[in-house]
Amino acid sequence: MSTFEKFNLRGKTALVTGGATGLGYHMTKALAQAGATVLIAARREEVLRDAAKKLMQDPEIHDIRWHPVDLASRDSVQALSNYALETLGGIDIFIGNAGQDFNEHLLNIKNESIDQIMQVNISANVELVRAFLPGMRSKKWGRILFSSSVSTVVSSPHEGIGMYTATKGALNAFTRTVAAEAGHQNITANSLIIGFFVTDMVKQAEELLRTTQGEDAARIFMEDFVGMTALGRAGNPEELEGLIQLLASDAGSYITGTNLVVDGGMSIMLRPNGTA
């Protein structure tokens, strides 16, 4: 088999939570362009429908499906896993990309918010892995990926993400546990320590600061993050696509149990980048 063929995902099924927007959209695109049938899941049906329609306009993509899910609801998570098992016969590639952050200081965050962020960022991922792992084991092939955060390895210039960071850190540990327990069945598990990418959410946050606090606040928001990277720039979401194809395919079959940093060098910087 050629190296190129090792990236081929024809005949594989995939689920990407949060796969209709932001980095999740590009993860979905990468899997689908490699030949996988991809099921995308998120809360808003109209967003899922629009994303599926847009992706299907790509001549390289043949099968995008969608199903709504509220990861804060165990019943909704169960309904998603049931749908995937019944309609696709199981999931070969699971990407737990969706996450939640209340952006509240630790001293102010409510107990209900703590319970919800734990359910969305941790428990829902555990429940979905538990649903799909038996099928992966029977096929002796599977790929599990999680979206984590660079905030688990380096301090953020902005406060209020304590619980988000804690849950992503737990996800990193869970990744290693899954990799250790499932590796003998040719199943890999990895998490992506993701840094600062210019997604629609980042653009919206920048615009909100611009309209509420002025141009200087928006500029400082971007400069704070960009200045922490070794490359002196934010990431383009398309720069994540090749990595997704690698880790989800036979091309990355010997990579497992890693918390792989994709941050433009943010986690190695000891000082702000003066060239940013």
Secondary structure as GFF3:
##gff-version 3
##sequence-region A 1 276
A	DSSP	three_ten_helix	5	7	.	.	.	ID=ss1
A	DSSP	beta_strand	13	17	.	.	.	ID=ss2
A	DSSP	alpha_helix	22	33	.	.	.	ID=ss3
A	DSSP	beta_strand	37	42	.	.	.	ID=ss4
A	DSSP	alpha_helix	45	55	.	.	.	ID=ss5
A	DSSP	beta_strand	64	68	.	.	.	ID=ss6
A	DSSP	alpha_helix	74	88	.	.	.	ID=ss7
A	DSSP	beta_strand	93	96	.	.	.	ID=ss8
A	DSSP	alpha_helix	111	118	.	.	.	ID=ss9
A	DSSP	pi_helix	119	123	.	.	.	ID=ss10
A	DSSP	alpha_helix	124	139	.	.	.	ID=ss11
A	DSSP	beta_strand	142	149	.	.	.	ID=ss12
A	DSSP	three_ten_helix	150	152	.	.	.	ID=ss13
A	DSSP	alpha_helix	162	182	.	.	.	ID=ss14
A	DSSP	three_ten_helix	183	185	.	.	.	ID=ss15
A	DSSP	beta_strand	187	194	.	.	.	ID=ss16
A	DSSP	alpha_helix	200	213	.	.	.	ID=ss17
A	DSSP	alpha_helix	215	226	.	.	.	ID=ss18
A	DSSP	three_ten_helix	237	240	.	.	.	ID=ss19
A	DSSP	alpha_helix	241	247	.	.	.	ID=ss20
A	DSSP	three_ten_helix	250	252	.	.	.	ID=ss21
A	DSSP	beta_strand	259	262	.	.	.	ID=ss22
A	DSSP	three_ten_helix	266	268	.	.	.	ID=ss23
###
